[in-house]
Amino acid sequence: MPGLLDKRRENRDEASIPTAGMADIAFLLLIFFLVTTTINVDTGIGMTLPPKLKPDQKP
């Protein structure tokens, strides 16, 4: 019986994962998320500033 099990293991090919398309899928997902993501552009910090001084006034 042990000889039969060894023979089966010898005939079995090693399983491999095809990774050629994985890079393509990664780049497609990257492009998809770059295109569909909205980027909020800040217009600045919301601050209430004091009124502008007249030219003859000192700070």
mmCIF file as Biopython writes it, N, C-alpha, C and O atoms, coordinates in Angstrom:
data_model
#
loop_
_atom_site.group_PDB
_atom_site.id
_atom_site.type_symbol
_atom_site.label_atom_id
_atom_site.label_alt_id
_atom_site.label_comp_id
_atom_site.label_asym_id
_atom_site.label_entity_id
_atom_site.label_seq_id
_atom_site.pdbx_PDB_ins_code
_atom_site.Cartn_x
_atom_site.Cartn_y
_atom_site.Cartn_z
_atom_site.occupancy
_atom_site.B_iso_or_equiv
_atom_site.auth_seq_id
_atom_site.auth_asym_id
_atom_site.pdbx_PDB_model_num
ATOM 1   N N  . MET A ? 1  ? 0.802   -1.211  0.000   1.0 0.0 1  A 1 
ATOM 2   C CA . MET A ? 1  ? 0.000   0.000   0.000   1.0 0.0 1  A 1 
ATOM 3   C C  . MET A ? 1  ? 0.849   1.282   0.000   1.0 0.0 1  A 1 
ATOM 4   O O  . MET A ? 1  ? 0.510   2.223   -0.718  1.0 0.0 1  A 1 
ATOM 5   N N  . PRO A ? 2  ? 1.941   1.350   0.782   1.0 0.0 2  A 1 
ATOM 6   C CA . PRO A ? 2  ? 2.734   2.574   0.738   1.0 0.0 2  A 1 
ATOM 7   C C  . PRO A ? 2  ? 3.319   2.843   -0.629  1.0 0.0 2  A 1 
ATOM 8   O O  . PRO A ? 2  ? 3.490   4.006   -0.996  1.0 0.0 2  A 1 
ATOM 9   N N  . GLY A ? 3  ? 3.624   1.840   -1.379  1.0 0.0 3  A 1 
ATOM 10  C CA . GLY A ? 3  ? 4.165   2.045   -2.716  1.0 0.0 3  A 1 
ATOM 11  C C  . GLY A ? 3  ? 3.151   2.695   -3.636  1.0 0.0 3  A 1 
ATOM 12  O O  . GLY A ? 3  ? 3.515   3.508   -4.486  1.0 0.0 3  A 1 
ATOM 13  N N  . LEU A ? 4  ? 1.876   2.344   -3.476  1.0 0.0 4  A 1 
ATOM 14  C CA . LEU A ? 4  ? 0.812   2.908   -4.299  1.0 0.0 4  A 1 
ATOM 15  C C  . LEU A ? 4  ? 0.618   4.402   -4.002  1.0 0.0 4  A 1 
ATOM 16  O O  . LEU A ? 4  ? 0.395   5.196   -4.916  1.0 0.0 4  A 1 
ATOM 17  N N  . LEU A ? 5  ? 0.704   4.776   -2.724  1.0 0.0 5  A 1 
ATOM 18  C CA . LEU A ? 5  ? 0.549   6.189   -2.359  1.0 0.0 5  A 1 
ATOM 19  C C  . LEU A ? 5  ? 1.710   7.021   -2.890  1.0 0.0 5  A 1 
ATOM 20  O O  . LEU A ? 5  ? 1.518   8.153   -3.333  1.0 0.0 5  A 1 
ATOM 21  N N  . ASP A ? 6  ? 2.915   6.457   -2.845  1.0 0.0 6  A 1 
ATOM 22  C CA . ASP A ? 6  ? 4.066   7.190   -3.363  1.0 0.0 6  A 1 
ATOM 23  C C  . ASP A ? 6  ? 3.943   7.400   -4.862  1.0 0.0 6  A 1 
ATOM 24  O O  . ASP A ? 6  ? 4.336   8.445   -5.380  1.0 0.0 6  A 1 
ATOM 25  N N  . LYS A ? 7  ? 3.402   6.418   -5.555  1.0 0.0 7  A 1 
ATOM 26  C CA . LYS A ? 7  ? 3.248   6.517   -7.009  1.0 0.0 7  A 1 
ATOM 27  C C  . LYS A ? 7  ? 2.244   7.618   -7.362  1.0 0.0 7  A 1 
ATOM 28  O O  . LYS A ? 7  ? 2.438   8.358   -8.326  1.0 0.0 7  A 1 
ATOM 29  N N  . ARG A ? 8  ? 1.177   7.719   -6.579  1.0 0.0 8  A 1 
ATOM 30  C CA . ARG A ? 8  ? 0.174   8.764   -6.840  1.0 0.0 8  A 1 
ATOM 31  C C  . ARG A ? 8  ? 0.776   10.154  -6.644  1.0 0.0 8  A 1 
ATOM 32  O O  . ARG A ? 8  ? 0.479   11.078  -7.402  1.0 0.0 8  A 1 
ATOM 33  N N  . ARG A ? 9  ? 1.611   10.293  -5.637  1.0 0.0 9  A 1 
ATOM 34  C CA . ARG A ? 9  ? 2.221   11.595  -5.366  1.0 0.0 9  A 1 
ATOM 35  C C  . ARG A ? 9  ? 3.200   11.980  -6.464  1.0 0.0 9  A 1 
ATOM 36  O O  . ARG A ? 9  ? 3.341   13.162  -6.776  1.0 0.0 9  A 1 
ATOM 37  N N  . GLU A ? 10 ? 3.865   11.023  -7.043  1.0 0.0 10 A 1 
ATOM 38  C CA . GLU A ? 10 ? 4.811   11.310  -8.113  1.0 0.0 10 A 1 
ATOM 39  C C  . GLU A ? 10 ? 4.100   11.769  -9.379  1.0 0.0 10 A 1 
ATOM 40  O O  . GLU A ? 10 ? 4.610   12.631  -10.095 1.0 0.0 10 A 1 
ATOM 41  N N  . ASN A ? 11 ? 2.942   11.211  -9.660  1.0 0.0 11 A 1 
ATOM 42  C CA . ASN A ? 11 ? 2.206   11.545  -10.875 1.0 0.0 11 A 1 
ATOM 43  C C  . ASN A ? 11 ? 1.486   12.891  -10.777 1.0 0.0 11 A 1 
ATOM 44  O O  . ASN A ? 11 ? 1.106   13.476  -11.791 1.0 0.0 11 A 1 
ATOM 45  N N  . ARG A ? 12 ? 1.310   13.357  -9.586  1.0 0.0 12 A 1 
ATOM 46  C CA . ARG A ? 12 ? 0.533   14.580  -9.390  1.0 0.0 12 A 1 
ATOM 47  C C  . ARG A ? 12 ? 1.398   15.804  -9.705  1.0 0.0 12 A 1 
ATOM 48  O O  . ARG A ? 12 ? 2.509   15.930  -9.189  1.0 0.0 12 A 1 
ATOM 49  N N  . ASP A ? 13 ? 0.899   16.690  -10.537 1.0 0.0 13 A 1 
ATOM 50  C CA . ASP A ? 13 ? 1.599   17.932  -10.846 1.0 0.0 13 A 1 
ATOM 51  C C  . ASP A ? 13 ? 1.341   18.946  -9.739  1.0 0.0 13 A 1 
ATOM 52  O O  . ASP A ? 13 ? 0.290   18.941  -9.099  1.0 0.0 13 A 1 
ATOM 53  N N  . GLU A ? 14 ? 2.302   19.795  -9.534  1.0 0.0 14 A 1 
ATOM 54  C CA . GLU A ? 14 ? 2.120   20.829  -8.521  1.0 0.0 14 A 1 
ATOM 55  C C  . GLU A ? 14 ? 1.155   21.886  -9.036  1.0 0.0 14 A 1 
ATOM 56  O O  . GLU A ? 14 ? 1.219   22.297  -10.195 1.0 0.0 14 A 1 
ATOM 57  N N  . ALA A ? 15 ? 0.268   22.312  -8.162  1.0 0.0 15 A 1 
ATOM 58  C CA . ALA A ? 15 ? -0.708  23.335  -8.542  1.0 0.0 15 A 1 
ATOM 59  C C  . ALA A ? 15 ? -0.018  24.697  -8.570  1.0 0.0 15 A 1 
ATOM 60  O O  . ALA A ? 15 ? 0.781   25.018  -7.690  1.0 0.0 15 A 1 
ATOM 61  N N  . SER A ? 16 ? -0.328  25.473  -9.567  1.0 0.0 16 A 1 
ATOM 62  C CA . SER A ? 16 ? 0.231   26.820  -9.655  1.0 0.0 16 A 1 
ATOM 63  C C  . SER A ? 16 ? -0.893  27.802  -9.944  1.0 0.0 16 A 1 
ATOM 64  O O  . SER A ? 16 ? -1.862  27.486  -10.636 1.0 0.0 16 A 1 
ATOM 65  N N  . ILE A ? 17 ? -0.741  28.975  -9.409  1.0 0.0 17 A 1 
ATOM 66  C CA . ILE A ? 17 ? -1.741  30.022  -9.607  1.0 0.0 17 A 1 
ATOM 67  C C  . ILE A ? 17 ? -1.258  30.915  -10.742 1.0 0.0 17 A 1 
ATOM 68  O O  . ILE A ? 17 ? -0.170  31.485  -10.654 1.0 0.0 17 A 1 
ATOM 69  N N  . PRO A ? 18 ? -2.037  31.046  -11.794 1.0 0.0 18 A 1 
ATOM 70  C CA . PRO A ? 18 ? -1.615  31.932  -12.887 1.0 0.0 18 A 1 
ATOM 71  C C  . PRO A ? 18 ? -1.714  33.395  -12.443 1.0 0.0 18 A 1 
ATOM 72  O O  . PRO A ? 18 ? -2.796  33.876  -12.105 1.0 0.0 18 A 1 
ATOM 73  N N  . THR A ? 19 ? -0.602  34.080  -12.447 1.0 0.0 19 A 1 
ATOM 74  C CA . THR A ? 19 ? -0.575  35.458  -11.950 1.0 0.0 19 A 1 
ATOM 75  C C  . THR A ? 19 ? -0.368  36.479  -13.058 1.0 0.0 19 A 1 
ATOM 76  O O  . THR A ? 19 ? -0.170  37.659  -12.771 1.0 0.0 19 A 1 
ATOM 77  N N  . ALA A ? 20 ? -0.408  36.059  -14.295 1.0 0.0 20 A 1 
ATOM 78  C CA . ALA A ? 20 ? -0.178  36.994  -15.397 1.0 0.0 20 A 1 
ATOM 79  C C  . ALA A ? 20 ? -1.282  38.048  -15.471 1.0 0.0 20 A 1 
ATOM 80  O O  . ALA A ? 20 ? -1.000  39.222  -15.712 1.0 0.0 20 A 1 
ATOM 81  N N  . GLY A ? 21 ? -2.519  37.645  -15.270 1.0 0.0 21 A 1 
ATOM 82  C CA . GLY A ? 21 ? -3.628  38.595  -15.358 1.0 0.0 21 A 1 
ATOM 83  C C  . GLY A ? 21 ? -3.837  39.409  -14.096 1.0 0.0 21 A 1 
ATOM 84  O O  . GLY A ? 21 ? -4.607  40.369  -14.095 1.0 0.0 21 A 1 
ATOM 85  N N  . MET A ? 22 ? -3.153  39.032  -13.015 1.0 0.0 22 A 1 
ATOM 86  C CA . MET A ? 22 ? -3.364  39.727  -11.756 1.0 0.0 22 A 1 
ATOM 87  C C  . MET A ? 22 ? -2.883  41.180  -11.832 1.0 0.0 22 A 1 
ATOM 88  O O  . MET A ? 22 ? -3.523  42.064  -11.264 1.0 0.0 22 A 1 
ATOM 89  N N  . ALA A ? 23 ? -1.792  41.436  -12.509 1.0 0.0 23 A 1 
ATOM 90  C CA . ALA A ? 23 ? -1.299  42.811  -12.650 1.0 0.0 23 A 1 
ATOM 91  C C  . ALA A ? 23 ? -2.274  43.635  -13.481 1.0 0.0 23 A 1 
ATOM 92  O O  . ALA A ? 23 ? -2.509  44.805  -13.179 1.0 0.0 23 A 1 
ATOM 93  N N  . ASP A ? 24 ? -2.841  43.038  -14.520 1.0 0.0 24 A 1 
ATOM 94  C CA . ASP A ? 24 ? -3.821  43.758  -15.340 1.0 0.0 24 A 1 
ATOM 95  C C  . ASP A ? 24 ? -5.037  44.153  -14.518 1.0 0.0 24 A 1 
ATOM 96  O O  . ASP A ? 24 ? -5.526  45.278  -14.621 1.0 0.0 24 A 1 
ATOM 97  N N  . ILE A ? 25 ? -5.518  43.231  -13.709 1.0 0.0 25 A 1 
ATOM 98  C CA . ILE A ? 25 ? -6.692  43.509  -12.882 1.0 0.0 25 A 1 
ATOM 99  C C  . ILE A ? 25 ? -6.361  44.579  -11.846 1.0 0.0 25 A 1 
ATOM 100 O O  . ILE A ? 25 ? -7.189  45.445  -11.566 1.0 0.0 25 A 1 
ATOM 101 N N  . ALA A ? 26 ? -5.156  44.525  -11.275 1.0 0.0 26 A 1 
ATOM 102 C CA . ALA A ? 26 ? -4.761  45.531  -10.284 1.0 0.0 26 A 1 
ATOM 103 C C  . ALA A ? 26 ? -4.720  46.920  -10.910 1.0 0.0 26 A 1 
ATOM 104 O O  . ALA A ? 26 ? -5.193  47.881  -10.304 1.0 0.0 26 A 1 
ATOM 105 N N  . PHE A ? 27 ? -4.165  47.040  -12.112 1.0 0.0 27 A 1 
ATOM 106 C CA . PHE A ? 27 ? -4.119  48.345  -12.771 1.0 0.0 27 A 1 
ATOM 107 C C  . PHE A ? 27 ? -5.512  48.820  -13.170 1.0 0.0 27 A 1 
ATOM 108 O O  . PHE A ? 27 ? -5.799  50.014  -13.085 1.0 0.0 27 A 1 
ATOM 109 N N  . LEU A ? 28 ? -6.372  47.920  -13.599 1.0 0.0 28 A 1 
ATOM 110 C CA . LEU A ? 28 ? -7.740  48.317  -13.938 1.0 0.0 28 A 1 
ATOM 111 C C  . LEU A ? 28 ? -8.482  48.822  -12.703 1.0 0.0 28 A 1 
ATOM 112 O O  . LEU A ? 28 ? -9.207  49.814  -12.775 1.0 0.0 28 A 1 
ATOM 113 N N  . LEU A ? 29 ? -8.302  48.143  -11.576 1.0 0.0 29 A 1 
ATOM 114 C CA . LEU A ? 29 ? -8.935  48.613  -10.346 1.0 0.0 29 A 1 
ATOM 115 C C  . LEU A ? 29 ? -8.370  49.961  -9.914  1.0 0.0 29 A 1 
ATOM 116 O O  . LEU A ? 29 ? -9.112  50.830  -9.457  1.0 0.0 29 A 1 
ATOM 117 N N  . LEU A ? 30 ? -7.078  50.134  -10.055 1.0 0.0 30 A 1 
ATOM 118 C CA . LEU A ? 30 ? -6.458  51.410  -9.707  1.0 0.0 30 A 1 
ATOM 119 C C  . LEU A ? 30 ? -7.013  52.540  -10.566 1.0 0.0 30 A 1 
ATOM 120 O O  . LEU A ? 30 ? -7.351  53.603  -10.046 1.0 0.0 30 A 1 
ATOM 121 N N  . ILE A ? 31 ? -7.107  52.324  -11.851 1.0 0.0 31 A 1 
ATOM 122 C CA . ILE A ? 31 ? -7.647  53.339  -12.762 1.0 0.0 31 A 1 
ATOM 123 C C  . ILE A ? 31 ? -9.112  53.603  -12.447 1.0 0.0 31 A 1 
ATOM 124 O O  . ILE A ? 31 ? -9.551  54.753  -12.465 1.0 0.0 31 A 1 
ATOM 125 N N  . PHE A ? 32 ? -9.872  52.552  -12.158 1.0 0.0 32 A 1 
ATOM 126 C CA . PHE A ? 32 ? -11.288 52.712  -11.830 1.0 0.0 32 A 1 
ATOM 127 C C  . PHE A ? 32 ? -11.460 53.608  -10.608 1.0 0.0 32 A 1 
ATOM 128 O O  . PHE A ? 32 ? -12.271 54.534  -10.626 1.0 0.0 32 A 1 
ATOM 129 N N  . PHE A ? 33 ? -10.699 53.337  -9.548  1.0 0.0 33 A 1 
ATOM 130 C CA . PHE A ? 33 ? -10.851 54.132  -8.336  1.0 0.0 33 A 1 
ATOM 131 C C  . PHE A ? 33 ? -10.321 55.550  -8.517  1.0 0.0 33 A 1 
ATOM 132 O O  . PHE A ? 33 ? -10.854 56.479  -7.911  1.0 0.0 33 A 1 
ATOM 133 N N  . LEU A ? 34 ? -9.296  55.739  -9.328  1.0 0.0 34 A 1 
ATOM 134 C CA . LEU A ? 34 ? -8.811  57.094  -9.593  1.0 0.0 34 A 1 
ATOM 135 C C  . LEU A ? 34 ? -9.836  57.917  -10.364 1.0 0.0 34 A 1 
ATOM 136 O O  . LEU A ? 34 ? -9.981  59.116  -10.127 1.0 0.0 34 A 1 
ATOM 137 N N  . VAL A ? 35 ? -10.546 57.276  -11.285 1.0 0.0 35 A 1 
ATOM 138 C CA . VAL A ? 35 ? -11.524 57.992  -12.108 1.0 0.0 35 A 1 
ATOM 139 C C  . VAL A ? 35 ? -12.801 58.268  -11.331 1.0 0.0 35 A 1 
ATOM 140 O O  . VAL A ? 35 ? -13.396 59.333  -11.494 1.0 0.0 35 A 1 
ATOM 141 N N  . THR A ? 36 ? -13.236 57.341  -10.493 1.0 0.0 36 A 1 
ATOM 142 C CA . THR A ? 36 ? -14.528 57.484  -9.825  1.0 0.0 36 A 1 
ATOM 143 C C  . THR A ? 36 ? -14.453 58.225  -8.497  1.0 0.0 36 A 1 
ATOM 144 O O  . THR A ? 36 ? -15.490 58.600  -7.948  1.0 0.0 36 A 1 
ATOM 145 N N  . THR A ? 37 ? -13.262 58.444  -7.972  1.0 0.0 37 A 1 
ATOM 146 C CA . THR A ? 37 ? -13.127 59.124  -6.687  1.0 0.0 37 A 1 
ATOM 147 C C  . THR A ? 37 ? -13.271 60.625  -6.876  1.0 0.0 37 A 1 
ATOM 148 O O  . THR A ? 37 ? -12.707 61.209  -7.801  1.0 0.0 37 A 1 
ATOM 149 N N  . THR A ? 38 ? -14.034 61.233  -5.984  1.0 0.0 38 A 1 
ATOM 150 C CA . THR A ? 38 ? -14.155 62.688  -6.014  1.0 0.0 38 A 1 
ATOM 151 C C  . THR A ? 38 ? -13.161 63.264  -5.015  1.0 0.0 38 A 1 
ATOM 152 O O  . THR A ? 38 ? -13.046 62.785  -3.887  1.0 0.0 38 A 1 
ATOM 153 N N  . ILE A ? 39 ? -12.460 64.276  -5.437  1.0 0.0 39 A 1 
ATOM 154 C CA . ILE A ? 39 ? -11.470 64.911  -4.579  1.0 0.0 39 A 1 
ATOM 155 C C  . ILE A ? 39 ? -12.006 66.278  -4.183  1.0 0.0 39 A 1 
ATOM 156 O O  . ILE A ? 39 ? -12.278 67.126  -5.033  1.0 0.0 39 A 1 
ATOM 157 N N  . ASN A ? 40 ? -12.149 66.474  -2.899  1.0 0.0 40 A 1 
ATOM 158 C CA . ASN A ? 40 ? -12.619 67.762  -2.394  1.0 0.0 40 A 1 
ATOM 159 C C  . ASN A ? 40 ? -11.434 68.711  -2.313  1.0 0.0 40 A 1 
ATOM 160 O O  . ASN A ? 40 ? -10.477 68.471  -1.578  1.0 0.0 40 A 1 
ATOM 161 N N  . VAL A ? 41 ? -11.513 69.782  -3.074  1.0 0.0 41 A 1 
ATOM 162 C CA . VAL A ? 41 ? -10.454 70.780  -3.062  1.0 0.0 41 A 1 
ATOM 163 C C  . VAL A ? 41 ? -10.843 71.848  -2.052  1.0 0.0 41 A 1 
ATOM 164 O O  . VAL A ? 41 ? -11.873 72.509  -2.187  1.0 0.0 41 A 1 
ATOM 165 N N  . ASP A ? 42 ? -10.016 72.000  -1.057  1.0 0.0 42 A 1 
ATOM 166 C CA . ASP A ? 42 ? -10.293 73.021  -0.046  1.0 0.0 42 A 1 
ATOM 167 C C  . ASP A ? 42 ? -10.036 74.398  -0.638  1.0 0.0 42 A 1 
ATOM 168 O O  . ASP A ? 42 ? -9.034  74.626  -1.317  1.0 0.0 42 A 1 
ATOM 169 N N  . THR A ? 43 ? -10.955 75.306  -0.367  1.0 0.0 43 A 1 
ATOM 170 C CA . THR A ? 43 ? -10.793 76.661  -0.878  1.0 0.0 43 A 1 
ATOM 171 C C  . THR A ? 43 ? -9.998  77.520  0.090   1.0 0.0 43 A 1 
ATOM 172 O O  . THR A ? 43 ? -9.663  78.661  -0.229  1.0 0.0 43 A 1 
ATOM 173 N N  . GLY A ? 44 ? -9.700  77.006  1.234   1.0 0.0 44 A 1 
ATOM 174 C CA . GLY A ? 44 ? -8.928  77.758  2.222   1.0 0.0 44 A 1 
ATOM 175 C C  . GLY A ? 44 ? -9.522  77.549  3.599   1.0 0.0 44 A 1 
ATOM 176 O O  . GLY A ? 44 ? -10.460 76.774  3.786   1.0 0.0 44 A 1 
ATOM 177 N N  . ILE A ? 45 ? -8.963  78.248  4.541   1.0 0.0 45 A 1 
ATOM 178 C CA . ILE A ? 45 ? -9.447  78.152  5.913   1.0 0.0 45 A 1 
ATOM 179 C C  . ILE A ? 45 ? -10.499 79.238  6.109   1.0 0.0 45 A 1 
ATOM 180 O O  . ILE A ? 45 ? -10.253 80.414  5.840   1.0 0.0 45 A 1 
ATOM 181 N N  . GLY A ? 46 ? -11.660 78.830  6.575   1.0 0.0 46 A 1 
ATOM 182 C CA . GLY A ? 46 ? -12.729 79.800  6.811   1.0 0.0 46 A 1 
ATOM 183 C C  . GLY A ? 46 ? -12.433 80.638  8.047   1.0 0.0 46 A 1 
ATOM 184 O O  . GLY A ? 46 ? -12.527 80.149  9.173   1.0 0.0 46 A 1 
ATOM 185 N N  . MET A ? 47 ? -12.082 81.880  7.838   1.0 0.0 47 A 1 
ATOM 186 C CA . MET A ? 47 ? -11.769 82.774  8.953   1.0 0.0 47 A 1 
ATOM 187 C C  . MET A ? 47 ? -12.501 84.096  8.766   1.0 0.0 47 A 1 
ATOM 188 O O  . MET A ? 47 ? -12.692 84.568  7.645   1.0 0.0 47 A 1 
ATOM 189 N N  . THR A ? 48 ? -12.901 84.676  9.878   1.0 0.0 48 A 1 
ATOM 190 C CA . THR A ? 48 ? -13.483 86.012  9.846   1.0 0.0 48 A 1 
ATOM 191 C C  . THR A ? 48 ? -12.371 86.994  10.188  1.0 0.0 48 A 1 
ATOM 192 O O  . THR A ? 48 ? -11.849 86.978  11.303  1.0 0.0 48 A 1 
ATOM 193 N N  . LEU A ? 49 ? -12.011 87.836  9.249   1.0 0.0 49 A 1 
ATOM 194 C CA . LEU A ? 49 ? -10.925 88.784  9.442   1.0 0.0 49 A 1 
ATOM 195 C C  . LEU A ? 49 ? -11.475 90.140  9.855   1.0 0.0 49 A 1 
ATOM 196 O O  . LEU A ? 49 ? -12.607 90.487  9.519   1.0 0.0 49 A 1 
ATOM 197 N N  . PRO A ? 50 ? -10.672 90.905  10.586  1.0 0.0 50 A 1 
ATOM 198 C CA . PRO A ? 50 ? -11.122 92.254  10.958  1.0 0.0 50 A 1 
ATOM 199 C C  . PRO A ? 50 ? -11.191 93.136  9.719   1.0 0.0 50 A 1 
ATOM 200 O O  . PRO A ? 50 ? -10.550 92.844  8.709   1.0 0.0 50 A 1 
ATOM 201 N N  . PRO A ? 51 ? -11.958 94.203  9.791   1.0 0.0 51 A 1 
ATOM 202 C CA . PRO A ? 51 ? -12.076 95.083  8.616   1.0 0.0 51 A 1 
ATOM 203 C C  . PRO A ? 51 ? -10.737 95.734  8.273   1.0 0.0 51 A 1 
ATOM 204 O O  . PRO A ? 51 ? -9.868  95.882  9.132   1.0 0.0 51 A 1 
ATOM 205 N N  . LYS A ? 52 ? -10.587 96.111  7.032   1.0 0.0 52 A 1 
ATOM 206 C CA . LYS A ? 52 ? -9.356  96.726  6.545   1.0 0.0 52 A 1 
ATOM 207 C C  . LYS A ? 52 ? -9.202  98.124  7.146   1.0 0.0 52 A 1 
ATOM 208 O O  . LYS A ? 52 ? -10.157 98.896  7.234   1.0 0.0 52 A 1 
ATOM 209 N N  . LEU A ? 53 ? -7.971  98.418  7.554   1.0 0.0 53 A 1 
ATOM 210 C CA . LEU A ? 53 ? -7.700  99.738  8.133   1.0 0.0 53 A 1 
ATOM 211 C C  . LEU A ? 53 ? -7.581  100.780 7.034   1.0 0.0 53 A 1 
ATOM 212 O O  . LEU A ? 53 ? -7.187  100.484 5.906   1.0 0.0 53 A 1 
ATOM 213 N N  . LYS A ? 54 ? -7.927  101.990 7.390   1.0 0.0 54 A 1 
ATOM 214 C CA . LYS A ? 54 ? -7.756  103.103 6.457   1.0 0.0 54 A 1 
ATOM 215 C C  . LYS A ? 54 ? -6.272  103.451 6.396   1.0 0.0 54 A 1 
ATOM 216 O O  . LYS A ? 54 ? -5.533  103.155 7.336   1.0 0.0 54 A 1 
ATOM 217 N N  . PRO A ? 55 ? -5.821  104.075 5.304   1.0 0.0 55 A 1 
ATOM 218 C CA . PRO A ? 55 ? -4.386  104.384 5.167   1.0 0.0 55 A 1 
ATOM 219 C C  . PRO A ? 55 ? -3.834  105.273 6.274   1.0 0.0 55 A 1 
ATOM 220 O O  . PRO A ? 55 ? -2.650  105.181 6.598   1.0 0.0 55 A 1 
ATOM 221 N N  . ASP A ? 56 ? -4.665  106.130 6.861   1.0 0.0 56 A 1 
ATOM 222 C CA . ASP A ? 56 ? -4.152  107.041 7.882   1.0 0.0 56 A 1 
ATOM 223 C C  . ASP A ? 56 ? -4.178  106.435 9.283   1.0 0.0 56 A 1 
ATOM 224 O O  . ASP A ? 56 ? -3.684  107.063 10.220  1.0 0.0 56 A 1 
ATOM 225 N N  . GLN A ? 57 ? -4.735  105.244 9.458   1.0 0.0 57 A 1 
ATOM 226 C CA . GLN A ? 57 ? -4.797  104.587 10.765  1.0 0.0 57 A 1 
ATOM 227 C C  . GLN A ? 57 ? -3.569  103.699 10.964  1.0 0.0 57 A 1 
ATOM 228 O O  . GLN A ? 57 ? -3.056  103.093 10.024  1.0 0.0 57 A 1 
ATOM 229 N N  . LYS A ? 58 ? -3.112  103.641 12.225  1.0 0.0 58 A 1 
ATOM 230 C CA . LYS A ? 58 ? -2.018  102.753 12.579  1.0 0.0 58 A 1 
ATOM 231 C C  . LYS A ? 58 ? -2.603  101.503 13.237  1.0 0.0 58 A 1 
ATOM 232 O O  . LYS A ? 58 ? -3.636  101.566 13.904  1.0 0.0 58 A 1 
ATOM 233 N N  . PRO A ? 59 ? -1.944  100.393 13.044  1.0 0.0 59 A 1 
ATOM 234 C CA . PRO A ? 59 ? -2.459  99.151  13.662  1.0 0.0 59 A 1 
ATOM 235 C C  . PRO A ? 59 ? -2.299  99.137  15.158  1.0 0.0 59 A 1 
ATOM 236 O O  . PRO A ? 59 ? -2.683  98.166  15.811  1.0 0.0 59 A 1 
#
